């Protein structure tokens, strides 16, 4: 991989590893609708002009139904769930639970008509990953954070389903205009509740900085860098950074927010990461969700496990 490729890879590992930290900071002072509105509005404002350039949005309305479904499952619902859950959970735990999304994706693909066979190795990966989720979520379920934990796991399920929609129904839609349109749809959905819950007083500088980071870095810049990374190193290599994100999320939470780093957390991280690698190993190119060759300037989203947002 080139030096530029490594640089983009490192950027993505950090950029999509820190949203959980920033959400945790922001959600203490603003409502969930305001938080998600800020992210989507700025992201759309940056990406829509880029998508309009060269007529890239031409013909995209032909795909309006799967686009709407993708926007709901990839952005509108999970961003709400994650933000609401972090009012009760640590950012590091949220990041680790989301890391289970590629494991869930394997099961969803199988249950929705996928033809790819699961080898014993991949079954072992599924079992290992779910054991990690159990180690991590068990104490929370007994400690009163049942709904918050369920919200994160539902978000992980959303991130597992959305790429399947992209692979089966949006294969011919370049990812930049697709992302821009989906962010724009999210803005329309979140504008009324954001207005209704707009803060009476200006949030602190800390919260405003977190919102700015989420919108500019973790949303707008993230997608631009992501597309550049795919053009530089290809889709398969580009997706490896998603396995680094949980480590960044845990490190950021522990170092910057003083969240506890316990033995069960370390064990859960090892089990979930190991399970994800095994469960997604040696994917056949013949399955119904197999990755298409990415077009120039577009990203292949079919195998992307749980993008952070």
N, C-alpha and C positions, 0 to 999 in steps of 0.2 A: 504494500500500500504506500502511496506517495506521502511526502511530508504534508502536503495540503490535505490529503485524505485523513491522516492521523490528527491533524489540527481540527478538522470538522468533526471527526469522531469524538475527540475530547470535549469539544463544545457541546455536542448533543448529549453526551453522558452527564454533563453538569446541568445544562439548560432544562432537560426533562427529568432531572433528579431533584431539583429544588422547588417545584411548585407546591409540594406538600408543606414545606417550611413557610412559604409566603402565604399560602391559604390560612395556615394556623395563625399567623400574625394578623392578617387582614380581617378574618371572620370574627375576631374579638370586638371589632369596632363598627363593622358595617354588616348589613343583612346579606343573606345568601344571594337574593336577586341582584342587589347592587354589585356584589363581588363578580358574579358571572356576567352581568351586563358590561361592567368595565372591561373585562377580558375580551369578550366577543366584539364589543364596539370598536375598540382600538385595533384588534386583530383584523376585523373586516375593513376598517379604514385604510390599513396598510396593504392588505392582500388584494382587495377588489380592484384598485387601479392597476396592479400588476397583472391581474387576470384579464382586465379589459384591454390591455395593451396587445396589439396584434390580433384582436378579435377572438381571443381564446374562449370567450363565453358563448360564442355562436353555436347554436344548436343544443345548448345544455338543457333547455326546457323540455326537450324530448325525454329526459331522464328525471322529470320532476318528482315522480312518486318514489323511486328508490333513493333519490337525493334527499327527499324529506325524511324518509325512514333512517337513512344514514346520519343525517343531522341530529335527529332525535336521540338515536342510540349512541352515537359517538360523542356528542357535545352537550345537547340540551339536558338530557337526563343525568348522565354521570357527573357532569360538573356541578350540578345541584347536589347530588348525593354526597360527593366527596367534600364539598364545602360545608354541608350541614353536619356530616359525620365528624369533621375536625373540630367542631365545637365541644366534642366530648373525648375524642381520641388524640393521642400524640401524632405528630406528623410522621415520625419514623415508623410507627405501627401501620399507619395508613399506606405509606409507601411499600411496606413489605406485603401487606394484604393484596394490594393491587398487582404485585408481582405474580400472583396466582393466575392472572388472566390468560396466559398462553396455555396453562393446564386446562382451564375451563374451555378454551377454544377447541382443543382436541376433542373433548366430549361433545360440544355443540356441533362441530363439524360432523361427527359420527352420527348424531341423532337427527340431523337435518338432511340426510341423503348422501353424505360423503361416502365414496367408494374405497377410500384408502384403508388398508388393513392395519391394525395395531399389533405391532410385534410385542413379544414378552418384555423387551427392553422398555418400550414405550408404556406398557401397562405398569411396569415397575416405577417409571417416572411419574405417572399419575398418582400412584399410591404414595410415593415419597413426597410429592408436592402437597397432597392433601394432608399428610401427616404434619407437614410444616405449618399449614394453615390451622390445624387443630391445636398444635403447641402454642401458636401465637394468639388464637382467638379464644381458647378455652377459658383463661382467667378473666377475660373481658366479659364473656357471656355469664359467668358466675358473679361478676362484680357490678352488674347493672348497666353495662354498655351494650346490651343486646341489639338494640335498633341501630346504633351507630356502626357496630361491626357488620350488621346485615347490610347497611347502606353501602359500605365499602365493597363488600362481596358482590352486591348487585351492580355496582359500578364496574367491577372487574368482569362480571358477566356481560355487561354492555360492551366493554372493550373487546370481549371475545366474539360477540355476535357481529359487530359493525364491520370488521374486515371481511367476514363471509359475505355480507351484503355487497361490499365493494367488489369482491372477486367475482361474484355471480351476476350482479346486475349493473355494475358500473365499470366494467373492464375497459371500456373504450373512452372513459372520461378522464382527461389529464387531472392529476391530483391538485395542482395549484388552483385552477378555477373551481374544482369541486370543493376544496377547503374554504375558499373565499365565499362561495355561495352558502355553504353550510353555516359559516360564522354569521353571515348576513341574516339567515333565517333565525338563528339563535337570538340575534339582536332584536328582531321583531317580537319574538316570544317573551323576552325578558324586559322589554321596555316598560310595559304597564306595571308589573310587580316592582320593578326598580323604582319607578316614580312614586308608587304607593309607600315604599319603605325607605325612601331617601333619608339619610341622617339629618337631624335638625341642626347639628353642629358639625363643623369641619373635623374630620378624623385627625388623629395625631400624625405627625410627620412620619412616624414608623409605619403606620397603617397605609398612608398614602404611598410611601416608597414600596411597600409590599404589593399594592394594587398596580403601581406602575411597572414593577418587575414582572408580575403575572401577565400584564397586557402586552408590554413591549418586548420582553425577553422570552418568556415562556410560551407566548402565543405567536405574535407576529414574527419576531426574529427566529423562533424555533422552527417554524415551517419553512422559512426561506433557507435556513442552514440545512434542514433535513433534505429538501429537494436538491441542494447543492451537493450534499454528501452522497445521495443516491447516484447523481450524475458522475461523481468522481470515482466511487468504488463499486457501484452496482447495488441492487436491492438486497441481496442476501447478506453481504458483508455489512451493509449499512444498519441492518436490524440487530446486529450483535450488541450495539450500545444499550438496547433495552434491558439487557441482563446486568448492566452496570448501574442503571438508575436506582435500584433499591439500596445499594451500598451508599450512593450519594445521599439519598433521602435519610438514611439512618445516621450517617456521619453529620449531616447538616443539623438534624434535630438534636443530636447529642451535644455537638460542639457549640452551636449558636443559641439553642433554646434550653440547654441543660436537661434534656430528656434522658431518662435512665437507660443504660445499656446493660441489660440483664443476660444471664446465661440462656434462658429460654428464647430471648430475642435473637441471639447469635445462632442458636440451634435452628430456630425457625427459618432464619435467613438461609442457612446452608441447605436445609431440606427443600425449601421452596425453589431456590435457585437451581439446585441439583435436579430436582424433579422437573423443572421447566426445560432444562437442557435435554434431559432424557426423553421427556414426553414429546418434544418437537423435533427429535433427531431423525435423520434419514427420511424426510418426507418424500413421498413419491410425487412425481410431476404429473401423474395421471389422475389424481383425485379431482373432485368437482371444484375444490377451492384452490387448485394449483395456481401458482403464480404465473401471470402472463408476462411476456417480455415487456419491460417498461419502455414507453415511448420517450423520445427525447424531450426533456423538460417536464416529465411526469414521474410520479412515484408509484411503485407497486405497493399497494396496501394490503394485499391478500394475506400475507403472513405476519403482519406487524402485530406483536403481542402487547396490547395495552399501552398506547401512547399516552404520555402525560400531557397534561394540559394545563 
